[in-house]
Amino acid sequence: MQTPIEDYALVSDLHTGALISREGSIDWLCLPRFDSESVFAAMLGTPEHGRWLVSPSSADAEVVERSYIDSTFVLQTHWRTPDGDVLVTDFMPVGDRRANVIRRVQGLTGTVTMRQELQIRFGYGEIIPWVSQNAEGGPPALLAIAGPDALLLRGPRLHASDHKHVGAFEVSKGDVVDLEMVWYPSHRGKPEPLDIDDALDATISYWRAWAANCADDGDYALAVRRSLLVLRALTHEDTGGIVAAPTTSLPEHFGGARNWDYRFCWLRDAALTLEAMMTHGLADEALGWRNWLLRAVAGDPEDLQIMYGLAGERRLPERELAHLPGYADSVPVRVGNGAVDQYQADVVGEVMVALEKLRRHGVKEDNFSWPLQRALLGFAEKHLHDPDHGIWEMRGDKQYFTHSRVMMWAAFDCAVRAVRDHGLSGPQDHWTEIRDQLHAEIMERGFNRELNSFTQVYGGTEVDASLLQLPQVGFLDSDDPAMLGTVERLEQDLLDGEGLLLRYRTGNSDDGLAPGEHPFLACSFWLVEQYALSGRHADAKRLMDQLVGYLNELGLMSEEYDAVNKRMAGNFPQAFSHLALVRAADALQMSEGETSVHETMARE
């Protein structure tokens, strides 16, 4: 029985992240980057695929409390045993340019025996390293090497046992035992030991200073702040790229094949993150994401992709790892993402909307950013009449998705505004003509008058939760009769028994996969936003409270939620879910008439 997804914690050093179970086991860690091969992959298999367990040895040990030190990603777990209490502090130092994990064990009461189990498996759980321990009489250290990778663990001595290393140590009240694991290229010398106290203080200070710049208030301030922190934790410190999640292949449907690698940077996510950070007073971060985005898409517009690697890498080939049995027997386990080759017509619109909002905040275009945007508009115009795979990366035939066509409209609407409102150069009349033609086309072909609803694809009868984004980009108002009719249809067709919104009916849509998935949490947050801005404040508040109630004890959220079995599904924690949470909270705050930075942004 694998650990429930919601029982994991994330620690991050802004280069990669470790997932730590409630039982004290690091079951997923890729080093040195989010998209590197894993050294611990038990999350997608068994302990034999790699993990690092540190916990009391008593079978009667229980977790009294588990939390982050306020506004940080320093995790503390308070254990209670019949022999005493201990506190385990897990963190990844920020700013030291090393790929390391620290696990500090402090005795609180009595004397507690702690156990360690270490199974290092490079190459996504497939490669057993050569392991040695120092024999010079110095402090214990274990060294594991395989090819280009080396892991060095300093701490209590371990001994080999059936292809793993195990050990035990005692802590009494006032004792502190530190364990430091550091990755480095195997051809280099061993890194020097870290000053753990200094690293802990510096890491706490970093996260608290960053969080202090967040503008977050209102009823959901704590959830918003943690969501913004998650977005920062999933961002690479050097490149500015944000991964959709630190994991791969956590299933959208348990036992099914909807298992994808999310350790890459989607333009859509980058654009929405830019907007969220800007709205909440994080201007430097917004500019960092803008610069990553512009670097990633630089080049021939015909080579535009929907996603890139952390540094803007373009080649992300998808393959299956047959040696991993998958989370809850969900196969295949995939690395890389074949959707990189898809054409998704909404992407240029997502980028243009975000950059237009930056301009409204007073950020000036330069001789690189605006010409590049004009090139993207040229690309959009060239493909104006092409069908696409849509926002949900359908693996069936291309179609004319209404949401995609609206986002194309938004791209040219932003272009018109850039010339009209900001004095930038461009063929305003031509762009206006394209924009208006798209609007007329969408109303004619994307709106079904018999159903009184927009539809997922032109000429279809199915609806799609992405239609909730139409008011978000200004295509029409939230209380427009066409939008209200669409919401009514969405409620009829896509709400599950627990009141959560599905993306679309997988059994009635040609997405190239077998039917079945749980509600996508971002969609329900979009519905909160729609309710709030169309006058249904009580419905918005009720649904928002329900959704925030799904956050785990650490404020983290996955991609989907199985409300029947009360468990999270999909990759975790997921940036898109946390982005949607922030938007929904902002919309609720606006609908309540509170004065805030968010309200000013929305009025623009």
N, C-alpha and C positions, 0 to 999 in steps of 0.2 A: 504494500500500500504506500504510494508515494505521498510526500508532504503536500497538502493543499496549497495551491498557488498563493492564496491570500495569507498563508502563514510565513511567507518569506519577507525578509527585510533587504533593502538595498543599501550598500555603502559604495561611495564613488570617490575617485581621485581626479575627476574631470578628464580622464583618459580611458578608463574602463570602469566596470562595476562588478561587485560580488553580490550574489544572492545567498543569504544566510537563513536557514530554517529556524523555526521556533525551538527545535531540538539542539541548536548550536552547531549545525553542520553547514559549511560552505559547499553548496551543491552545484554552483555555476560560477565560473570565473574564466574570463579570457584575458590573456596577457600578451603584449602590453596594452592593446587597444580593445575597444568594444568589439571590433570585427576580426580580431585575431582568433586563432584556434584556441579552444578551451584547454585548461589544465585540470579543471574539475567539471565533470559533466553528469554527475549523478542525477541531476534534475531531469535528464532525458533518458535515464536508464536505471542503473543500480549503483551502489557504492563502488563496485568494481570499475566503474567508468570514471572514477575520480571524485574525491571529496576530502574535506578537512573538518573533523569533528572535535570540538572542545566542549565538554559538559561534565557535570558531576557523574561519578560512577554509580551512585546509588540508584536503584530501580525506583525508589520513592521520591526522587528529586522532582520538583515542580517549578515552573516559572511563575514567580509572584507578579512581576511586572516587566514589560519590555517597551522601551521608548527611545526616541532620539533625544540627546541633549538639545534643549530648545533651539529651534531654527538651524539645526546642523544635520549632517549625515554621520554623526558619531552615535553608534548604537550601544545601548546599555541593557543588559539582561540580568535581572535579579533572580537568582536561583535560591530555593529553600530545600534543605534536605533534613533528615532526622538528626544529622550531626552538626548542622550549622548552615549559615547563609554565605553565598559568594556573589560578587558582582563581576560580570564579564563585559568588558568594553571593547567593541570591534570598530575599527575605522581604517580608512585608507588615507595616509597623509596627503595633503594638498600642497602643491607648490614645491616639492622637493625633487621633482623630475625623476623620481624612482617609481617603479611598479611594485609596490609593496602593500602588505596587509598586516596590521598589528592587532593582536588579541591579548588584552591585559586582564588578568584574573586577580581580583582583590578579595581577601578574606574579610567578612563582615562580622560573623559570630562563629564560635566553635572551631572545629577543624574538619575540613571537607576534602575528600579525595576526588581529584579531577582526573579524567581520562582523556587521552588523545588518540585519534585514529586518523592516519594520513595515507591517502592513496593518490599519488600523483600520476596522472595519465595525460600526457601531451597528445596533440592531434585529435581533439574531440573524443578522448577516452580510448583511443586505439593504441597509443604508443607507451609502453612501459619503459621508464627511464632507468639508467644505471645510477644506483644510489650508494653513497658512501658517507661515513661519519668520521669526524676528526678523531685522531688517536694520539694527539700531541699533549694531551692533558689539559688543554685550555677549555674555555666554555663550550658546552655541547653545541654542535652544529651539524645539520644534515644537508648534504648536497645531492641534488638530482639533476642529471644531464641526459639529454637526448637530442642529437643533432645541433641545431642552432640555439636551443633553449636550455637555460639553467635556472633552477630554483634553489635558494638557500634558506633553510629554516634554522633560526637561532632560538633556543629555549630548552626546556627539560629534555634529557636524552630519551630517545625512542629505540625500540628494537624491532627487528624484522620478524614478521609473522605472516606467512602465506600471501606473499606479494603485496603486503601493506606494512606500515610501521605503526606500532602502538606503544603506549606508555602511560604512566600514572605519576601524579605528584600531589602533594598535600599543601593546602593553604589554611592557615589559622588567622584569627582576627588580627588585622593590621598588616598581614603579608601581602606582597605584590609580586606576581610572576608575570613577566612579559614574554610573549612569543612574537617573533618578527619573521615574516616570510617575504623574500624579495626575489623578483625575476630579473635576470640580466642575460645578455647574449653570451653564450657559452664560451666564445673565444676571448672574452675579456676577463680581467681579474675580479675576484670577489669584492663586492661592495663592503665598505666599512660598516660596523654596527651603527644603528641610528640612536640618537638621544630620544628615547620614547617620550619623556616628559615634554621636551621642547616640541616634538612633532605633534603631540596631542594638543598642547596649548595653541600652536600655530593653526592647526586644522579647525579647532573650535572658533578661534578668532576670525578665520577666513569666512566661515559660513555665517557667523553672526553679523559680521560687517556687511556681507552681501545682502542678507535678508533685511538688514536695517534700511536699505535703500528701496525696499518694496513698498509701494503705496497699496495697502490692503486694509479695508475696513468693511463694515457691514456685518450682517448676520453670519456670513460664511467666511470670515476673515482667516480663520485658522486653516480651513481647507484650501483657500486661495493661496495663502502663503506657502503651504506645503507643496501645492501644485507648481507654483513658480520655482520652488527649490528643486523639484523633480526635473523640471525643464532645464535648469542649470546643471544638475547632476548628470544629465544625459548629453551634455554639450562638451565637445572636445576642446580643452583649454587652448590649444594652439591654433587649430583650424577654424573654430567657430561652428563646425558642423554639428547638428543635433541628430542623434539616432532616434528612430521611432520607438525603440525599446532596446534594452540591453540583452535580450534573449532571442533565441530562434526556436521555432517549431513547438511552442506551447499551443495546444490545440484549441481551435475555435469550437470544435465539437468533439467531445471525448471519444476516442476510438476511431475518429474519422481521419480524412486526408487533408483537411484545411489547416495545414501547418506550414508557416512561412517564416523566413528569416527577416527580422525587423531591425537588424543592426546596421542600417544604412540611413541615409539622409534624403528624405522625400522633399522636393521643392515645396509641396503643399504644406507640410509640417513646418518647414523653415519659415515660410511666409506667415503662417498663423502664429508661430512663436514670436516672430518679429513684432507682430501686432500686439500680442499679449504683453510682451515686455515693455513696449512703448507706452501702452495704456496704463501700466502700473509703475511708471516713473523710472524704468531701467533703460535710459537712453543709450548708454555705452554698449549694453548687451544687444540692443536693437541694431545699432550700427555694425556690431560684430557679425550678427547674422546676415545683415544686408550684404556686407562685404563677402562673406562666404558664398552667399547665393549668387552674387554677380560673378565671382571667380568660377564657380561651378558651371554656370551656363555660358561662360565666355567661349568664343569660337564660332564656327559656322552654325547659324540657327537651325539648320537641317539636322544637326547632330544633337539637338536638345533631348534630354532624357527626363523622366519623371523623378528619378532618384540617382544619387551618387554616393561614392564612398566618403568617409570622414574628411578626407582632404580633397574631395572632388574627383576621385577615381571614377572612371566610366565603365570599366569591365567588372561586372558582378555576376559571373556565370553561376547558374543554379545547378547544384548536384545533390544527390541523396546519400546519406550516411547509413548504409544497410546494417552496420554493426551496432547501431544504437536502437533499442526497442521502443524508444519514444516515451513521452510522458503519458501515463495511463494507457499504454499500448497504442498510442496514436502515431501512425506511420503514414508516409515516410517522414523521417527527420531530414530537413533540407538546410543547406547553407548556400549563400548566394540567393539571388532572386530574379527569376525569369521575367518578371513584370518590367524589368529595366528596359526591355525592348519594345514595350507597348507604346502606342500613341494614345495619350489622354489629353483631350482637347481643353480641359479645364485649367491645366497647369499655368499657361501664360496668364490667364485671368487671375489666378491666385496670386501670382507674383506681382502683377500690375496693381491689384487692389492694395496689397501690403505696402508697396512703394509709394502709392498715392497717399496713403495715410501718413507715411513718413514725411512727405512733402507738407502735409497739413500741419505737422508738428514743427515745421521750420527747417527741416533738413534739406540742404541745397543739393541739387544734382551736380555732377561734375562732368568732365569731358570723357569719362568712361561710362558712367552709369546711364545717362540718358540716351546716348547713341546705342548702347546695348539694348535698352528697352525698345527703341525704335526698330532694331533688328528683330526682336522677338515679335513685335507687332507685324512686321513683314512676313515672318514665318506663319503667324496666325492667319493672316490674310491669304497666303498661298494655300493653306489647308482649310480654308473657310468652309468648304463644302464636303470635307472628308468625315466619314463616320469614325468613331473611336471606341476604346475599351471601357471608358467611363471611370468615375472616381473609385469604384470598388474593384478595379483591375480584373474585370470579367475575362475569363479565359475561353470564352466562346467567340462567335463572330462579332465583328465591329458593328455598331449601330449608332443611330443619332440619339444620344442620351440628352434629355431636356436639360439636366443640370449642366452638362458640358457646354451646350449651346448658350445657356445663360452666362456661364463664366467667360465665354468668348465675347458675348455682349459686354460684360463687365470690363474686359481688357480694353475694348475700344472706347467705352465710356470713360475710363481712367485716362486714356490718351487724349480725349477731347478736353477733359478737365485740366490736364497738364499744360495744354496750350492756352486755354481760356483763362484759367485761374492762376497759373504760375509762370506764364510768359515763356514757356519752352517752345522750341521750334518744331513744326510739324504740320502736315496737311489737315488742318482741323475740319474743313468742309468734307473732305474725303472720308475721314474717320467717322464723322457724324453720320454720313450716309450709310456706311457699313453698320454702325451701331443701330440705327433706326430700322434698317432692313432686317437685321437679326431680331430685333424686338417684335416686328410684325410677323416674322416667320415663326418665332416661338409661340406667340399667341394663337397663330393659326394651326400649327402642327403639333405643338406640345401641350395644348390645353384641350381637353375633351369636354365639350359643352354638355353632352348627355350625362356625363359623370359629375360635371361641375368641378373638375379637378385637373391640375397638371398631371402628366403621366411620366413614367420612367423613361420611355422612349417615344419618339414620334409615332403616332398612329396606334399606340398600344392602349391597354386598359389597366395595366399594373401600375402601382405607385411605388415610390422609392423615397426613403427618408432624406436623401440628399436634396429633395425639393424644398426642405425647410431652410436651405441656404439662400433661396431666392430673395427674401427680404434682407438678408444679411449683407448683400452686395448692392442693394438699392434698386433691384429690378422692379419691385413693387412694394407697397407698404405691408406691414404685418397684418393690418386689419382690412386689407383689400378683399372684396368679396371672392375673388378668384383664389386668394390664399386661404381664406377661411373655409372654402369648399374643399381645397386640397387637404387641409388639416383634418376635416371631418372624414375624408376618405382614408387618410393615413390611420386615423383612430379605428376605423372599421376594419381595415385590412391588415395592419401591421402591429397593433398592440397585442402583446401576449397576455396570458392570464394574470400576470402580476403587474400589468400596467407599464411594461417596458416596450420600447419600440424596436422592431427588427429593421435591418437595413432594407430588405426587400424579401419577398417570398421566394426562397431558393428553389422551391419545387415548381414555380411558375416562370422562372427566368433562366435564360440560356447563359449560365456563367461558366460552363465547361466542367462543372464538378457535381458530385452527388449531393442531393439536398441535405440540409441540416446544419444549423448553427444557432448559437444563443444570441440574445439581443446585444447589439453593439452599443456600448455605453454612451459614446459621443452622440449618437442619434437621439437618445432620450434627453441628454443635456440640450441639444438643439430644440427639442420640443419644449423644454422649460423656457428657453429664450423666446420662442414663438408665443407661448402662453403669456409670458410676462409683458411682451411688447404689443399684444393685441387685446389687453384688458382682462385677461383671465388670470388675475394675480393669485387667487386662491389655488387654482389648479397648478400654477407654476410653483408655488411654495410647497404644496403637497408632494409633487414629483421631485422637486429638488431635495427635500428632506429625505425622501426615500432613497435617492441616488447617493447622497452624502453618507447615508447610513451603510452603504456598501463598502466604503473605504475601510481598509483594515486598520488595526490599532495604531499603525504608524502613519496613516493618511495616504496610503498608496492604493492604486487602482489599476486593474488590468484592462484589456481590450473589451472583453465581454463579461456578461454575468448570467449565470444559471440561477434564476431566482427560485425555481422549484426546489433545487437541491442546495440552495444558498451557498454557492461557491463561485469563485472567479474562473474565467476561461480566457484563453488567448495570451499573447505575450505580455510581460509584466516587468515593471510598471510601464504603462503605455503613454507616450507623450500626447497622442491625440485625445485620449480620454481626459487627461489633466488640462489640456488646452480648452476643451469644450466645457469643463467644469468652471474654469475662470470666466469664459464668456457668459455662461448661464448666470453665475453670481453677479456679474456686472449688469446684466439685463434686469435681474430682479431688483438690484439696488436702484437702478434708474426708474423702474416702474413704481417704486415706492416714493419717488420724488426727492430722494436724498441728493444733496449737492456733492459732487465728487469729480475727480479727474476723469472717471469713466463716462459720466453724463456729458461732459464737454466733448469728449471724443465721439460719442454716439451722435450728438447733434450735428457734427460735421459731416 
